[in-house]
Amino acid sequence: MRPIQRTIKTVYDNFSPLFTWKGYMLMVVTSITFANIVLVIFGNTIPNVFLVIFGNTIPGVFQTVFKVAAGGVILGAVVVFAMAWLLRAKPQNRPRSYRVIIFDVFGSESTIEDLRLNFQNHDVAWSHMRDYKKRYPLHNFALVGDVKGNRPTIYRYI
């Protein structure tokens, strides 16, 4: 193995636990960066609004408190938004292939010759399954997804 490839492999092996955190580190870094950008843009506006509203009753000593509080509010809002987005956008474990299973009138599995039963796409499998139901109305059909490591899941049944 070449020295450069060995070095890259060593670096990747050392940092591979970071890549299994599903982007949490990336979310934290981008949130802090975005919060700092927003703080630079609006950092003077939010405290100045408070000072204009409460300028006569609150002494100027608290201006730094308002700046720090505004930064905390902005950072908190960004982190809450990023966490909500990350939890909402979970990666889905979609099947790589689909099967059509045929059931007879009594509910037991059966076979019909010359039917395509294995598909790579959900929409194509569903389309063929509807066509099979029209051609063979006394049979029922189930669309099953095969996910590695899980039991087969029935997605549609007609």
Z-matrix of the N, CA and C atoms (Angstrom, degrees):
N
C 1 1.443
C 2 1.527 1 107.93
N 3 1.313 2 116.81 1 137.55
C 4 1.456 3 120.76 2 179.99
C 5 1.525 4 110.95 3 -68.61
N 6 1.331 5 116.89 4 153.91
C 7 1.470 6 119.50 5 -178.46
C 8 1.532 7 112.84 6 -61.49
N 9 1.323 8 117.85 7 -37.34
C 10 1.471 9 120.07 8 -179.47
C 11 1.525 10 110.11 9 -67.07
N 12 1.335 11 116.52 10 -44.37
C 13 1.462 12 119.53 11 178.52
C 14 1.523 13 110.71 12 -63.40
N 15 1.326 14 116.71 13 -39.28
C 16 1.457 15 120.51 14 178.45
C 17 1.527 16 110.43 15 -63.83
N 18 1.322 17 116.72 16 -40.85
C 19 1.465 18 120.84 17 179.13
C 20 1.519 19 110.81 18 -65.14
N 21 1.322 20 116.88 19 -44.36
C 22 1.467 21 120.50 20 178.74
C 23 1.518 22 110.20 21 -62.85
N 24 1.328 23 116.82 22 -42.67
C 25 1.461 24 119.71 23 179.03
C 26 1.524 25 111.09 24 -64.02
N 27 1.333 26 117.48 25 -40.17
C 28 1.465 27 121.10 26 178.61
C 29 1.523 28 110.80 27 -64.12
N 30 1.328 29 116.78 28 -43.81
C 31 1.469 30 120.21 29 178.84
C 32 1.521 31 109.98 30 -63.39
N 33 1.340 32 116.80 31 -43.84
C 34 1.462 33 119.68 32 179.77
C 35 1.531 34 111.06 33 -63.63
N 36 1.325 35 116.96 34 -42.79
C 37 1.466 36 119.90 35 179.16
C 38 1.522 37 111.70 36 -63.06
N 39 1.332 38 116.83 37 -35.39
C 40 1.462 39 119.75 38 179.25
C 41 1.527 40 111.96 39 -71.83
N 42 1.335 41 116.79 40 -34.47
C 43 1.459 42 120.27 41 -177.29
C 44 1.523 43 113.33 42 -97.59
N 45 1.314 44 119.29 43 0.24
C 46 1.462 45 121.01 44 -177.27
C 47 1.524 46 113.62 45 -61.22
N 48 1.355 47 120.70 46 -32.59
C 49 1.470 48 117.36 47 175.42
C 50 1.523 49 113.05 48 -62.05
N 51 1.333 50 117.51 49 -28.14
C 52 1.468 51 119.16 50 177.86
C 53 1.521 52 111.44 51 -68.72
N 54 1.327 53 117.05 52 -32.07
C 55 1.449 54 120.08 53 -177.43
C 56 1.523 55 112.44 54 -76.51
N 57 1.304 56 118.78 55 -11.67
C 58 1.458 57 120.73 56 179.70
C 59 1.521 58 111.94 57 -91.35
N 60 1.321 59 118.23 58 2.01
C 61 1.462 60 120.91 59 -179.28
C 62 1.511 61 112.41 60 -83.96
N 63 1.346 62 117.80 61 9.94
C 64 1.459 63 123.86 62 175.09
C 65 1.522 64 113.12 63 57.74
N 66 1.297 65 115.84 64 36.30
C 67 1.453 66 119.39 65 174.32
C 68 1.510 67 116.06 66 84.09
N 69 1.335 68 117.32 67 9.52
C 70 1.469 69 118.16 68 -179.28
C 71 1.532 70 111.26 69 -63.69
N 72 1.311 71 116.40 70 -40.83
C 73 1.463 72 118.75 71 179.23
C 74 1.521 73 110.65 72 -65.30
N 75 1.312 74 116.40 73 -41.71
C 76 1.456 75 120.12 74 177.98
C 77 1.519 76 110.86 75 -61.54
N 78 1.332 77 116.76 76 -40.01
C 79 1.460 78 120.98 77 179.22
C 80 1.516 79 111.15 78 -63.97
N 81 1.320 80 117.79 79 -41.54
C 82 1.465 81 121.04 80 -178.91
C 83 1.525 82 110.33 81 -66.83
N 84 1.324 83 116.82 82 -45.33
C 85 1.464 84 120.03 83 -178.67
C 86 1.525 85 110.93 84 -64.60
N 87 1.322 86 117.21 85 -45.29
C 88 1.463 87 119.07 86 179.61
C 89 1.516 88 111.54 87 -67.49
N 90 1.322 89 118.22 88 -34.60
C 91 1.467 90 120.41 89 177.79
C 92 1.517 91 111.16 90 -64.15
N 93 1.315 92 116.72 91 -45.33
C 94 1.467 93 119.73 92 179.92
C 95 1.527 94 110.60 93 -66.06
N 96 1.324 95 117.14 94 -39.95
C 97 1.461 96 120.18 95 177.95
C 98 1.516 97 111.17 96 -63.50
N 99 1.328 98 116.43 97 -46.28
C 100 1.463 99 120.07 98 179.52
C 101 1.522 100 111.09 99 -64.06
N 102 1.325 101 116.88 100 -40.23
C 103 1.465 102 119.83 101 178.72
C 104 1.522 103 110.94 102 -63.68
N 105 1.326 104 117.54 103 -38.32
C 106 1.462 105 119.80 104 177.50
C 107 1.522 106 111.62 105 -66.49
N 108 1.334 107 116.92 106 -39.03
C 109 1.466 108 119.74 107 177.52
C 110 1.522 109 110.31 108 -64.24
N 111 1.327 110 117.13 109 -45.89
C 112 1.466 111 120.59 110 178.35
C 113 1.518 112 110.35 111 -63.44
N 114 1.311 113 117.19 112 -37.72
C 115 1.467 114 120.83 113 179.32
C 116 1.522 115 110.89 114 -66.15
N 117 1.328 116 117.40 115 -38.10
C 118 1.462 117 119.83 116 177.41
C 119 1.522 118 110.17 117 -66.76
N 120 1.337 119 116.55 118 -40.54
C 121 1.464 120 119.63 119 -178.63
C 122 1.524 121 111.41 120 -72.13
N 123 1.334 122 117.39 121 -48.80
C 124 1.460 123 121.27 122 -174.17
C 125 1.525 124 113.36 123 -107.54
N 126 1.315 125 118.14 124 9.22
C 127 1.458 126 120.86 125 -175.05
C 128 1.507 127 114.48 126 -63.35
N 129 1.303 128 117.65 127 -30.40
C 130 1.459 129 120.39 128 178.50
C 131 1.518 130 111.47 129 -92.06
N 132 1.307 131 118.39 130 -24.06
C 133 1.461 132 121.21 131 -175.63
C 134 1.518 133 111.93 132 -70.36
N 135 1.321 134 117.65 133 -49.20
C 136 1.468 135 120.87 134 -175.56
C 137 1.524 136 111.46 135 -64.98
N 138 1.338 137 120.40 136 -48.12
C 139 1.467 138 118.04 137 177.53
C 140 1.525 139 112.93 138 -64.78
N 141 1.335 140 116.93 139 -34.05
C 142 1.461 141 118.96 140 179.41
C 143 1.516 142 111.55 141 -66.99
N 144 1.333 143 117.68 142 -32.76
C 145 1.468 144 120.16 143 175.77
C 146 1.520 145 109.47 144 -63.27
N 147 1.330 146 116.83 145 -44.28
C 148 1.467 147 119.64 146 177.62
C 149 1.529 148 111.01 147 -62.45
N 150 1.330 149 116.07 148 -39.87
C 151 1.466 150 118.59 149 -178.66
C 152 1.523 151 111.76 150 -69.73
N 153 1.327 152 117.30 151 -34.72
C 154 1.466 153 119.42 152 177.42
C 155 1.517 154 109.75 153 -67.99
N 156 1.330 155 116.66 154 -41.55
C 157 1.466 156 119.81 155 -179.18
C 158 1.522 157 110.63 156 -70.15
N 159 1.321 158 117.28 157 -47.49
C 160 1.462 159 121.33 158 -174.86
C 161 1.531 160 112.17 159 -108.24
N 162 1.313 161 118.53 160 21.24
C 163 1.459 162 121.97 161 -173.37
C 164 1.510 163 114.65 162 -61.75
N 165 1.316 164 117.03 163 -32.96
C 166 1.462 165 119.54 164 -177.61
C 167 1.521 166 111.65 165 -80.78
N 168 1.324 167 117.61 166 -27.67
C 169 1.464 168 119.69 167 -174.97
C 170 1.519 169 113.35 168 -98.09
N 171 1.322 170 118.10 169 -22.21
C 172 1.465 171 121.12 170 -177.62
C 173 1.528 172 108.10 171 -111.52
N 174 1.306 173 117.87 172 126.07
C 175 1.470 174 119.73 173 -179.14
C 176 1.528 175 112.03 174 -65.68
N 177 1.317 176 116.48 175 161.64
C 178 1.461 177 122.68 176 -178.41
C 179 1.511 178 113.92 177 -68.29
N 180 1.336 179 118.15 178 -10.39
C 181 1.459 180 121.35 179 178.89
C 182 1.524 181 110.58 180 -64.16
N 183 1.326 182 115.59 181 -30.42
C 184 1.462 183 119.36 182 -176.16
C 185 1.530 184 113.56 183 -83.94
N 186 1.338 185 116.89 184 4.60
C 187 1.459 186 119.02 185 179.40
C 188 1.531 187 110.57 186 -61.26
N 189 1.310 188 118.02 187 -40.48
C 190 1.468 189 119.92 188 178.33
C 191 1.522 190 111.09 189 -66.77
N 192 1.332 191 116.70 190 -33.60
C 193 1.464 192 119.67 191 177.04
C 194 1.521 193 109.87 192 -62.89
N 195 1.340 194 116.24 193 -42.51
C 196 1.464 195 119.34 194 178.79
C 197 1.526 196 111.51 195 -65.54
N 198 1.330 197 117.35 196 -36.53
C 199 1.464 198 119.67 197 178.59
C 200 1.528 199 110.94 198 -65.73
N 201 1.316 200 116.65 199 -43.80
C 202 1.464 201 120.38 200 179.05
C 203 1.523 202 110.39 201 -66.68
N 204 1.335 203 116.50 202 -41.57
C 205 1.466 204 119.91 203 179.10
C 206 1.520 205 110.85 204 -64.47
N 207 1.328 206 117.35 205 -39.79
C 208 1.465 207 120.28 206 178.35
C 209 1.525 208 110.48 207 -63.93
N 210 1.324 209 116.57 208 -41.31
C 211 1.465 210 119.54 209 176.83
C 212 1.511 211 111.98 210 -62.68
N 213 1.329 212 116.54 211 -40.41
C 214 1.468 213 120.19 212 177.72
C 215 1.512 214 112.46 213 -65.49
N 216 1.329 215 116.96 214 -39.62
C 217 1.471 216 120.49 215 178.45
C 218 1.520 217 110.20 216 -64.88
N 219 1.321 218 116.72 217 -43.88
C 220 1.469 219 119.98 218 -179.65
C 221 1.525 220 110.41 219 -65.29
N 222 1.318 221 117.61 220 -45.98
C 223 1.468 222 120.47 221 179.10
C 224 1.524 223 110.93 222 -62.93
N 225 1.321 224 117.51 223 -41.23
C 226 1.465 225 120.82 224 177.79
C 227 1.514 226 112.23 225 -62.86
N 228 1.339 227 116.84 226 -42.14
C 229 1.467 228 120.05 227 179.19
C 230 1.520 229 110.99 228 -64.72
N 231 1.315 230 117.03 229 -40.65
C 232 1.466 231 120.13 230 179.56
C 233 1.524 232 110.72 231 -66.01
N 234 1.321 233 117.73 232 -42.62
C 235 1.468 234 120.77 233 -180.00
C 236 1.525 235 110.77 234 -65.87
N 237 1.340 236 117.70 235 -41.21
C 238 1.472 237 120.41 236 178.24
C 239 1.524 238 110.17 237 -63.27
N 240 1.330 239 117.28 238 -44.34
C 241 1.459 240 120.32 239 178.46
C 242 1.529 241 110.95 240 -62.59
N 243 1.332 242 117.39 241 -44.33
C 244 1.465 243 120.42 242 -178.79
C 245 1.525 244 111.53 243 -65.24
N 246 1.323 245 117.63 244 -40.15
C 247 1.470 246 120.03 245 178.11
C 248 1.527 247 110.93 246 -65.56
N 249 1.339 248 116.64 247 -42.00
C 250 1.467 249 119.49 248 178.09
C 251 1.520 250 110.43 249 -62.57
N 252 1.318 251 117.01 250 -41.27
C 253 1.455 252 120.31 251 179.59
C 254 1.522 253 110.89 252 -66.41
N 255 1.320 254 117.13 253 -41.84
C 256 1.460 255 120.78 254 -178.34
C 257 1.524 256 111.38 255 -66.36
N 258 1.322 257 117.17 256 -40.90
C 259 1.459 258 119.77 257 179.10
C 260 1.522 259 111.28 258 -70.68
N 261 1.319 260 117.05 259 -30.51
C 262 1.463 261 120.85 260 -179.57
C 263 1.530 262 111.37 261 -76.02
N 264 1.314 263 116.76 262 -32.90
C 265 1.461 264 121.53 263 -175.22
C 266 1.519 265 110.91 264 -98.72
N 267 1.310 266 117.26 265 52.91
C 268 1.461 267 120.81 266 178.39
C 269 1.528 268 109.66 267 -70.28
N 270 1.302 269 117.61 268 141.92
C 271 1.456 270 118.63 269 175.62
C 272 1.524 271 110.43 270 -69.20
N 273 1.302 272 115.43 271 137.10
C 274 1.460 273 119.73 272 -178.57
C 275 1.520 274 109.61 273 -100.04
N 276 1.295 275 114.82 274 144.42
C 277 1.450 276 121.56 275 179.91
C 278 1.525 277 107.90 276 -94.54
N 279 1.315 278 116.14 277 89.55
C 280 1.465 279 120.49 278 -176.36
C 281 1.525 280 110.25 279 -90.24
N 282 1.328 281 116.17 280 146.90
C 283 1.468 282 119.02 281 178.77
C 284 1.526 283 111.68 282 -69.32
N 285 1.308 284 115.26 283 149.38
C 286 1.458 285 120.17 284 177.27
C 287 1.525 286 111.68 285 -90.00
N 288 1.316 287 116.69 286 -18.46
C 289 1.462 288 119.73 287 178.67
C 290 1.526 289 109.27 288 -146.64
N 291 1.314 290 114.59 289 157.42
C 292 1.460 291 121.69 290 -178.94
C 293 1.524 292 108.50 291 -128.21
N 294 1.326 293 115.37 292 146.77
C 295 1.456 294 121.72 293 177.05
C 296 1.518 295 109.11 294 -123.63
N 297 1.313 296 115.93 295 150.30
C 298 1.460 297 121.61 296 172.05
C 299 1.521 298 106.74 297 -108.14
N 300 1.320 299 115.36 298 124.24
C 301 1.463 300 121.14 299 178.60
C 302 1.521 301 107.73 300 -107.10
N 303 1.312 302 116.26 301 135.37
C 304 1.462 303 122.42 302 -175.99
C 305 1.521 304 109.19 303 -103.70
N 306 1.323 305 115.91 304 133.33
C 307 1.463 306 122.50 305 176.60
C 308 1.518 307 108.61 306 -120.26
N 309 1.347 308 115.77 307 140.33
C 310 1.461 309 119.01 308 177.82
C 311 1.528 310 110.10 309 -85.72
N 312 1.321 311 116.49 310 -171.68
C 313 1.466 312 122.24 311 -176.20
C 314 1.520 313 111.49 312 -61.44
N 315 1.311 314 117.34 313 -31.53
C 316 1.460 315 121.29 314 -176.78
C 317 1.533 316 112.96 315 -86.83
N 318 1.330 317 117.95 316 -3.48
C 319 1.455 318 121.12 317 177.10
C 320 1.510 319 115.05 318 92.29
N 321 1.319 320 117.89 319 5.20
C 322 1.466 321 119.29 320 178.22
C 323 1.531 322 109.15 321 -97.20
N 324 1.318 323 115.21 322 152.88
C 325 1.461 324 119.48 323 -178.52
C 326 1.518 325 110.26 324 -66.10
N 327 1.315 326 115.01 325 140.81
C 328 1.461 327 120.08 326 178.06
C 329 1.523 328 108.28 327 -140.93
N 330 1.320 329 115.37 328 176.20
C 331 1.463 330 120.57 329 179.37
C 332 1.515 331 109.26 330 -127.41
N 333 1.312 332 115.30 331 148.72
C 334 1.463 333 122.67 332 172.84
C 335 1.521 334 105.58 333 -127.24
N 336 1.312 335 116.26 334 130.31
C 337 1.457 336 120.94 335 -176.34
C 338 1.529 337 111.10 336 -68.52
N 339 1.325 338 115.26 337 150.41
C 340 1.466 339 124.61 338 174.12
C 341 1.527 340 113.93 339 63.26
N 342 1.306 341 118.01 340 32.84
C 343 1.462 342 121.19 341 173.30
C 344 1.524 343 108.84 342 -111.71
N 345 1.300 344 115.34 343 137.80
C 346 1.467 345 120.25 344 175.06
C 347 1.523 346 107.89 345 -79.98
N 348 1.325 347 116.43 346 125.02
C 349 1.457 348 120.34 347 -174.78
C 350 1.530 349 113.92 348 -117.74
N 351 1.323 350 119.30 349 -13.82
C 352 1.468 351 122.08 350 -179.23
C 353 1.524 352 109.78 351 -112.18
N 354 1.340 353 115.73 352 132.79
C 355 1.459 354 121.57 353 -175.50
C 356 1.522 355 109.93 354 -137.76
N 357 1.324 356 115.61 355 154.71
C 358 1.460 357 121.74 356 176.42
C 359 1.526 358 112.16 357 -96.54
N 360 1.331 359 117.27 358 -17.09
C 361 1.456 360 121.95 359 -172.62
C 362 1.525 361 110.01 360 -125.24
N 363 1.323 362 117.32 361 139.17
C 364 1.462 363 122.37 362 -179.17
C 365 1.529 364 111.37 363 -64.77
N 366 1.327 365 116.89 364 -43.90
C 367 1.464 366 120.41 365 -176.46
C 368 1.524 367 111.83 366 -65.68
N 369 1.305 368 116.84 367 -39.92
C 370 1.464 369 120.25 368 178.84
C 371 1.525 370 110.12 369 -66.76
N 372 1.313 371 116.99 370 -42.35
C 373 1.468 372 120.49 371 178.99
C 374 1.524 373 110.50 372 -63.22
N 375 1.332 374 117.47 373 -42.62
C 376 1.467 375 121.60 374 179.23
C 377 1.522 376 110.60 375 -64.13
N 378 1.331 377 117.89 376 -40.18
C 379 1.459 378 121.78 377 178.81
C 380 1.530 379 110.94 378 -63.98
N 381 1.331 380 116.87 379 -45.89
C 382 1.464 381 119.88 380 178.13
C 383 1.528 382 110.78 381 -64.12
N 384 1.309 383 116.65 382 -38.06
C 385 1.463 384 120.07 383 -178.68
C 386 1.527 385 111.01 384 -64.49
N 387 1.326 386 117.91 385 -40.68
C 388 1.476 387 120.44 386 176.86
C 389 1.525 388 110.91 387 -64.58
N 390 1.337 389 115.87 388 -39.02
C 391 1.462 390 119.65 389 177.96
C 392 1.527 391 110.74 390 -65.34
N 393 1.328 392 116.97 391 -40.90
C 394 1.460 393 120.37 392 177.54
C 395 1.520 394 110.78 393 -62.56
N 396 1.308 395 117.66 394 -38.16
C 397 1.472 396 121.06 395 -179.40
C 398 1.529 397 110.61 396 -65.42
N 399 1.340 398 116.76 397 -36.15
C 400 1.471 399 119.67 398 177.26
C 401 1.528 400 110.78 399 -68.53
N 402 1.348 401 116.16 400 -39.22
C 403 1.462 402 119.30 401 -178.29
C 404 1.523 403 112.91 402 -76.86
N 405 1.322 404 117.16 403 -31.00
C 406 1.465 405 122.15 404 -178.46
C 407 1.528 406 109.07 405 -127.17
N 408 1.321 407 118.63 406 78.06
C 409 1.472 408 120.86 407 -173.97
C 410 1.532 409 113.95 408 -68.77
N 411 1.323 410 118.95 409 -18.68
C 412 1.460 411 120.50 410 -179.28
C 413 1.528 412 112.82 411 -86.91
N 414 1.304 413 117.06 412 -2.09
C 415 1.459 414 121.16 413 177.67
C 416 1.526 415 109.48 414 -107.54
N 417 1.313 416 115.91 415 152.88
C 418 1.462 417 121.95 416 172.93
C 419 1.521 418 108.45 417 -109.30
N 420 1.330 419 115.64 418 152.26
C 421 1.457 420 120.64 419 -175.68
C 422 1.524 421 109.32 420 -130.75
N 423 1.315 422 115.32 421 140.35
C 424 1.467 423 121.30 422 178.02
C 425 1.525 424 108.72 423 -122.89
N 426 1.339 425 115.30 424 134.52
C 427 1.456 426 121.62 425 176.24
C 428 1.525 427 107.72 426 -97.28
N 429 1.330 428 116.03 427 115.95
C 430 1.462 429 121.97 428 -173.25
C 431 1.523 430 109.26 429 -116.44
N 432 1.333 431 115.85 430 132.10
C 433 1.457 432 121.30 431 176.46
C 434 1.510 433 110.54 432 -99.42
N 435 1.318 434 116.11 433 137.65
C 436 1.462 435 121.64 434 179.94
C 437 1.523 436 109.16 435 -105.04
N 438 1.326 437 116.78 436 107.12
C 439 1.463 438 122.73 437 176.23
C 440 1.519 439 107.23 438 -106.76
N 441 1.328 440 116.49 439 132.94
C 442 1.466 441 120.08 440 -178.89
C 443 1.518 442 110.24 441 -61.53
N 444 1.311 443 115.96 442 132.39
C 445 1.457 444 121.12 443 176.06
C 446 1.516 445 114.56 444 84.88
N 447 1.321 446 118.91 445 -7.15
C 448 1.464 447 121.62 446 -179.89
C 449 1.519 448 109.81 447 -118.89
N 450 1.311 449 114.56 448 163.95
C 451 1.458 450 118.84 449 174.42
C 452 1.522 451 109.07 450 -71.04
N 453 1.328 452 118.36 451 152.69
C 454 1.466 453 120.00 452 176.34
C 455 1.530 454 110.60 453 -61.17
N 456 1.325 455 115.79 454 138.88
C 457 1.456 456 122.13 455 -177.57
C 458 1.517 457 109.43 456 -113.42
N 459 1.333 458 116.96 457 129.69
C 460 1.462 459 121.29 458 176.49
C 461 1.519 460 107.92 459 -83.32
N 462 1.344 461 116.17 460 119.81
C 463 1.456 462 120.87 461 -179.86
C 464 1.524 463 112.02 462 -93.07
N 465 1.304 464 116.62 463 -37.71
C 466 1.467 465 120.66 464 179.37
C 467 1.520 466 108.56 465 -140.50
N 468 1.329 467 113.93 466 150.82
C 469 1.466 468 119.26 467 178.85
C 470 1.518 469 107.43 468 -144.86
N 471 1.329 470 115.99 469 118.66
C 472 1.473 471 119.78 470 175.30
C 473 1.502 472 109.42 471 -131.37
